[in-house]
Each structure stands twice: as structure tokens, then as C-alpha cells.
């Protein structure tokens, strides 16, 4: 295969990965707290001796869209939505992770946990305990939880030290290799959940665009294959 074929193959590989990312975005358009992702293309140019340089594209990095999603009113006491920057910090079997999905329940031990049983952590990184027999729990905009007028804990809002270090772990959870730090300027809303920040129309339009680009590249590879086969056959007959 010549240089043009290798260049096209790297491009096709990146387009396929982008198609998978867009499809995942569309599949999670109704997932609470889901963050849209995009693929970042990079270009590598190498000089080939006396020949012209060769450009190779790759799509090995993902970009997480941290834009605000809309809010849906639920009225549940332990449904929390973040307005502004920041994440909830939860304790998982794979370590502490970040999420914007704010649907929690009280466990048998009185700890706030998500749907997978991961514990919600407070501003000091400790689990939040709400006594099971507590009367109506009220959440202040700064994250302070109160029962019968007395504070029982304060939900922490966190952000990665390096936003580019966010790694999607599955669902709505993220890990970060750079560590986390307190987020400022955000507020919490009780009885509401943040929707996915995926725009369905934009994602479908992007899927069509990527699919057409992939088909164009595949058409080029098919023509190159026919050309090479014809050349070999002609040389074999001479």
C-alpha cells in the first residue's frame, strides 16, 4: 500500500471512532447528568527524505463538554442538581470519581448513595450521613443539608485540577489523574436533576457528516485497490 492509502486508513480509523462517540452521545440524550463527548483529531507530518512530506491523522483524545444541561423538577428530597461548574464526588470500588448525576437515596446505614450504591462525599471527602429518622431534609444552595433546622452535612462540589485529565469511566462517571480541588461559584438545587447536555439535532447532523466523510474515504480505498489489482494483472500478462 502506498502513502496515500496509509494516510486514508488513519483518517478512516479516526472517523470510525468519532462515529462511535457521536452514537454514544445520541444514546445518552436522556441520561441524567450525561456529558457530551467529542473526538480530537491531531496531525503528524513526517518528511520522507527527498520525497514530499507525509501527513498522518489520529483521533486518540476525547474532549468532554462541560456545558450546563437543563433541569428537570422531580420533587424528591435527595435529587440534587448543580447550577454552574463542578461535580459531585463519589466513592466507588475503583476510587473516587466525579459525576453530575445527582439522584441519591439514603442507605440502610443512613448514608447518601447513588443508584450503584456508591457513597456521596462531603466537602471534606467523607461520606454524608443523614439519620434515617430525620424529618424533612432541606438543602441550601451552598450544599448544606439540614434536618429540623440543624445542619447534618454539606455536600462538596469538586472539579479536576486539570480539566483535560477527565477520563470517562462509563455512564456518567469520570476519573481524573490530576486530582480534584473544590469548585467555586456553583449552587445546588434540591428536588431537581440535571439533564444530559447533548443537543440531539446537532449530534444527528454531525453523524451524517461523519458518515459521508467515511464513505468518501472508503470509496477512495476501493478505487486504490482496483488500481493496484489492475496494475499487477497487467504486469503479469506482459
Residue, then its C-alpha position, 0 to 999 in steps of 0.5 A: x500500500x502506498x502513502x496515500x492509502x496509509x494516510x486514508x486508513x488513519x483518517x478512516x480509523x479516526x472517523x470510525x471512532x468519532x462515529x462511535x462517540x457521536x452514537x454514544x452521545x445520541x444514546x445518552x440524550x436522556x441520561x441524567x447528568x450525561x456529558x457530551x463527548x467529542x473526538x480530537x483529531x491531531x496531525x503528524x507530518x513526517x518528511x520522507x527524505x527527498x520525497x514530499x512530506x507525509x501527513x498522518x491523522x489520529x483521533x486518540x483524545x476525547x474532549x468532554x463538554x462541560x456545558x450546563x444541561x437543563x433541569x428537570x423538577x422531580x420533587x424528591x428530597x435527595x435529587x440534587x442538581x448543580x447550577x454552574x461548574x463542578x461535580x459531585x464526588x463519589x466513592x466507588x470500588x475503583x476510587x473516587x470519581x466525579x459525576x453530575x448525576x445527582x439522584x441519591x437515596x439514603x442507605x440502610x446505614x443512613x448514608x447518601x448513595x447513588x443508584x450503584x450504591x456508591x457513597x456521596x462525599x462531603x466537602x471534606x471527602x467523607x461520606x454524608x450521613x443523614x439519620x434515617x429518622x430525620x424529618x424533612x431534609x432541606x438543602x441550601x444552595x451552598x450544599x448544606x443539608x439540614x434536618x429540623x433546622x440543624x445542619x447534618x452535612x454539606x455536600x462538596x462540589x469538586x472539579x479536576x485540577x486539570x480539566x483535560x485529565x477527565x477520563x470517562x469511566x462509563x455512564x456518567x462517571x469520570x476519573x481524573x489523574x490530576x486530582x480534584x480541588x473544590x469548585x467555586x461559584x456553583x449552587x445546588x438545587x434540591x428536588x431537581x436533576x440535571x439533564x444530559x447536555x447533548x443537543x440531539x439535532x446537532x449530534x444527528x447532523x454531525x453523524x451524517x457528516x461523519x458518515x459521508x466523510x467515511x464513505x468518501x474515504x472508503x470509496x477512495x480505498x476501493x478505487x486504490x485497490x482496483x488500481x493496484x489489482x489492475x496494475x499487477x494483472x497487467x504486469x503479469x500478462x506482459 
